[in-house]
Amino acid sequence: MQQVDPKWLQAGLVLVCERCFKERIPEEDPEIAARIGDFHLRNWLKERLKADGRWGPIRAISTSCMDVCARGRVTVCIEPKHGETVVMIVDPIVDREEVYRAIVEKLDVSPPPTA
């Protein structure tokens, strides 16, 4: 066994339920699935974190079911290095900016200064 020190240990992880996107919403709420289209919250968060210089210390990853389900919503868990875990059920389109703000606030990582 080899112990490692990944960058995301600096701040924390954001877990996004993959099952919500791939199975639950399309099966239970096809009209919501049509509205969401090919948008994927985890991918959007990753690109936004990269654009803001926060990717690395914060990592957004897909998970399987976290057993916190709500129709037409996606479960997101913010798991900080220090502090309390936050679990939210969100509309992946409407709530995405609010989710991003919660991540930045909870994980408290400032982007590196630009040169």
Secondary structure, DSSP 4 states (H G I P E B T S, - for coil): ------GGGGTEEEEEEHHIIIIIHHHH-HHHHHHHTT--HHHHHHHHHHHTT-BTTEEEEEES--S---TT-EEEEEEESSS--EEEEE-TTTTHHHHHHHHHHHHT-PPPPP-
